[in-house]
């Protein structure tokens, strides 16, 4: 097998590792490309190409994450990962771990960890790497990696996301939610929401968004049921799509450009959290990005004219 063939076979795994460490599609793709350049530049073949490339992409991702920490600490409003529509890496034996670890809830939780803790947690808990390979990847002893994992587990455990397991139930609930959203059915929306539901948007100061999180079924239902029919009226459309392994949708303007994604976190047959990514910097990998400010102005104008 040629170097290119070996690398392409491992590309889905490498991207999935990098994305979970970084929470960014674009940065993960850059990390994978840099790993290829280093692999292509080596004169000898490693004993294990998988171990070598996984270590390289992990070290690159740790360096990128360290440089991004200040930016994220200064980020305007809530920070969410760049939405991922499909995870390229599949492993039937670890499907649960892979699905849970790519959710927005889990990736937000991973932000609590140091870059080393995050890398060790991802390699061990998600991808089941041995401690010898993890130690080589992060440049620490196996004993130190075990301690890093203990600390990471402790941080993660308190806020560990729990999800509805049945895919059909999730899809059915999501379909009912988005139908009610389109129709402005406030009562229908409220019936689908948990009592303590949260609606949170990530605009990064670069798109119109809620000033803060909206809490409670009645408040969230009233807001959504009021705003979204006006968006539909000015030809905003949405398509149901998994977002980070959870039910969600992509919203587009009348020209088909992406305005935002929405992901639903479900628990016990109700919607627990609604996360919207509106920051245009986080949507470019999904296609041409629309002008959310222009859409916001058009909605306000339409509402004024109707009064």
C-alpha positions in Angstrom: 0.0 0.0 0.0 1.4 3.4 -0.9 1.8 6.3 1.5 -1.2 8.1 0.0 -3.4 5.0 0.3 -2.4 4.4 3.9 -3.1 8.0 4.8 -6.5 8.1 3.0 -7.5 5.0 4.8 -6.8 6.6 8.1 -8.0 10.1 7.3 -11.5 9.6 8.8 -10.0 8.5 12.1 -7.5 11.4 12.1 -10.2 14.0 11.4 -12.4 12.6 14.2 -9.6 12.8 16.7 -8.7 16.3 15.7 -12.3 17.5 15.7 -13.0 16.2 19.2 -9.8 17.9 20.5 -10.4 21.2 18.7 -14.2 21.5 18.3 -13.6 23.0 14.9 -14.1 21.5 11.4 -11.7 23.9 9.7 -8.9 23.5 12.2 -9.3 19.7 12.3 -9.0 19.6 8.5 -5.9 21.8 8.7 -4.4 19.5 11.4 -5.0 16.4 9.2 -3.4 18.1 6.2 -0.4 19.1 8.3 -0.1 15.5 9.5 0.0 14.3 5.9 2.8 16.7 5.1 4.8 15.4 8.0 4.1 11.8 7.0 4.9 12.4 3.4 8.2 14.0 4.5 9.4 11.1 6.5 12.1 9.0 4.9 11.2 5.7 6.7 7.9 4.0 7.3 6.8 3.9 11.0 6.2 0.5 12.5 2.5 1.4 13.0 1.2 4.1 10.6 -2.0 4.4 12.6 -0.1 5.0 15.8 2.3 7.4 14.2 -0.3 9.5 12.4 -2.7 9.5 15.4 0.2 10.8 17.5 1.1 13.5 15.0 -2.4 14.8 14.5 -2.9 14.8 18.3 0.3 16.8 18.9 -0.7 19.3 16.2 -4.2 19.6 17.7 -2.9 20.2 21.2 -0.6 23.0 19.9 -3.6 24.6 18.0 -5.9 24.3 21.0 -3.3 26.0 23.3 -3.0 28.9 20.9 -6.8 29.1 20.7 -7.4 29.2 24.4 -7.1 33.0 24.7 -9.4 33.6 21.8 -12.0 31.3 23.3 -11.7 33.0 26.7 -12.4 36.4 25.1 -15.2 35.0 22.9 -18.4 37.0 22.9 -21.3 35.0 24.3 -21.6 31.2 24.6 -19.0 29.2 22.6 -20.2 26.2 20.7 -18.2 23.9 18.4 -18.4 24.2 14.6 -21.4 22.1 13.7 -20.6 18.7 12.2 -23.2 17.1 10.0 -21.6 13.6 9.7 -18.7 12.0 11.5 -16.5 10.3 8.8 -15.1 7.7 11.2 -17.3 4.7 12.0 -16.6 1.8 14.4 -19.6 -0.4 15.3 -17.9 -1.6 18.5 -17.6 2.0 19.8 -20.7 3.6 18.2 -22.1 4.8 21.5 -18.8 6.5 22.6 -18.4 8.1 19.2 -21.9 9.4 19.1 -21.8 10.8 22.7 -18.4 12.4 22.3 -19.3 14.3 19.1 -22.4 15.9 20.6 -22.4 19.6 21.2 -23.0 19.0 24.9 -20.0 16.8 25.2 -17.7 19.1 23.2 -18.8 22.1 25.3 -18.0 20.0 28.4 -14.6 19.1 27.0 -13.8 22.8 27.0 -13.4 22.5 30.8 -10.3 20.3 30.3 -6.7 21.4 29.7 -5.4 20.6 26.2 -3.5 17.5 27.5 -6.5 16.2 29.5 -8.7 16.7 26.5 -6.3 14.8 24.2 -5.9 11.9 26.7 -9.6 11.7 27.3 -10.4 11.6 23.6 -7.8 9.0 22.7 -8.6 6.7 25.6 -12.4 7.1 26.3 -13.5 7.6 22.7 -11.0 5.7 20.6 -9.7 3.2 23.1 -6.0 3.8 22.4 -3.6 2.0 24.7 -1.7 4.1 27.2 1.6 3.4 25.4 0.3 5.0 22.3 -1.3 7.8 24.2 2.0 8.5 26.1 3.8 8.7 22.8 1.2 11.0 21.4 1.1 13.6 24.2 4.8 13.3 25.3 4.1 12.2 28.8 4.7 9.0 30.7 2.0 6.3 30.9 1.7 7.0 34.6 1.2 10.7 33.9 -1.4 9.9 31.2 -3.4 7.8 33.7 -3.4 10.7 36.1 -4.5 13.0 33.3 -7.4 10.7 32.5 -8.5 10.5 36.1 -8.7 14.3 36.3 -10.5 14.5 32.9 -13.0 11.9 33.9 -13.7 13.8 37.2 -14.4 17.0 35.3 -16.5 15.3 32.7 -18.6 13.1 35.0 -20.6 15.8 36.7 -22.0 17.2 33.4 -22.0 14.1 31.4 -24.7 14.4 28.7 -27.4 11.8 28.6 -29.4 11.2 25.4 -32.5 9.5 24.2 -31.2 6.2 22.8 -33.9 5.3 20.3 -33.2 6.9 16.9 -36.8 6.6 15.7 -38.1 8.3 18.8 -35.6 11.1 18.4 -36.5 11.7 14.8 -40.2 11.6 15.5 -39.9 14.2 18.3 -37.6 16.4 16.1 -40.1 16.3 13.3 -43.0 17.3 15.6 -40.8 20.1 17.0 -39.9 21.6 13.6 -43.5 21.3 12.3 -44.7 23.2 15.3 -41.9 25.7 14.8 -42.9 26.3 11.2 -46.5 26.8 12.1 -45.9 29.0 15.1 -47.7 26.5 17.3 -46.7 27.8 20.8 -48.8 25.2 22.6 -47.4 22.4 20.5 -43.9 23.6 21.1 -44.4 23.8 24.8 -45.7 20.3 25.0 -42.4 19.0 23.5 -40.1 21.0 25.8 -38.7 20.0 29.2 -39.8 22.3 32.0 -36.3 23.5 32.5 -35.4 23.7 28.8 -32.6 26.1 27.7 -32.4 27.9 24.3 -28.8 29.2 23.7 -27.3 30.8 20.6 -23.7 31.2 19.5 -23.3 34.3 17.4 -19.9 35.3 18.6 -20.9 38.9 18.3 -21.1 38.5 14.5 -24.8 37.8 14.0 -28.1 38.8 15.6 -28.8 36.5 18.5 -30.4 36.3 21.9 -28.7 38.5 24.5 -28.6 35.5 26.9 -29.9 32.0 27.3 -33.7 31.7 27.4 -35.0 29.4 30.1 -38.2 27.5 30.7 -40.7 25.8 28.4 -43.2 28.7 28.3 -40.6 31.3 27.6 -38.8 29.3 24.9 -42.0 28.2 23.2 -43.3 31.8 23.1 -40.1 33.1 21.7 -39.7 30.4 19.0 -43.4 30.4 18.1 -43.3 34.2 17.6 -40.1 34.6 15.7 -39.9 31.6 13.3 -43.2 32.1 11.4 -41.8 35.5 10.4 -38.7 33.9 9.1 -40.8 31.5 7.1 -42.8 34.5 5.7 -39.6 36.0 4.2 -38.7 32.7 2.6 -36.3 31.3 5.2 -36.3 27.5 4.9 -34.9 24.7 6.9 -34.0 21.1 6.3 -33.9 18.5 9.1 -30.4 17.1 9.5 -28.4 15.5 12.2 -26.1 18.0 13.8 -23.2 16.6 15.9 -25.1 13.3 16.1 -28.3 14.8 17.5 -31.5 15.8 15.7 -31.4 19.2 14.3 -31.8 21.4 11.2 -29.9 23.8 8.8 -31.7 27.1 8.1 -31.2 28.9 4.8 -32.2 32.2 3.3 -34.2 32.5 0.1 -31.1 32.0 -2.0 -30.1 28.8 -0.2 -27.3 30.3 1.8 -26.7 29.0 5.3 -28.0 31.2 8.2 -27.6 28.9 11.2 -27.8 25.3 12.5 -29.9 24.1 15.4 -29.3 21.0 17.4 -31.7 19.4 19.9 -30.6 17.6 23.0 -33.3 15.2 24.1 -33.9 13.5 27.4 -36.8 11.4 28.7 -39.0 12.2 25.7 -38.6 16.0 25.9 -36.2 18.6 24.4 -33.8 19.6 27.1 -31.5 22.0 25.3 -31.7 23.8 22.0 -28.3 25.1 20.7 -28.1 27.4 17.6 -24.9 28.2 15.9 -25.3 31.5 14.1 -21.7 32.8 14.0 -20.9 33.0 10.2 -17.3 32.1 10.9 -18.5 28.6 12.0 -20.8 27.9 9.1 -18.5 28.3 6.0 -17.8 24.6 5.7 -21.5 23.9 5.2 -21.7 26.1 2.1 -22.2 29.8 1.2 -23.2 31.7 4.3 -26.1 34.2 4.2 -26.3 37.6 5.8 -28.2 37.1 9.1 -28.2 40.8 9.8 -30.1 41.4 6.6 -32.6 38.7 7.4 -33.1 40.2 10.8 -33.7 43.7 9.3 -36.2 42.2 6.8 -38.1 40.4 9.6 -38.4 43.7 11.6 -39.6 45.5 8.5 -42.2 42.9 7.8 -43.5 43.0 11.4 -43.7 46.8 11.3 -45.7 46.7 8.0 -48.2 44.2 9.5 -49.0 46.5 12.4 
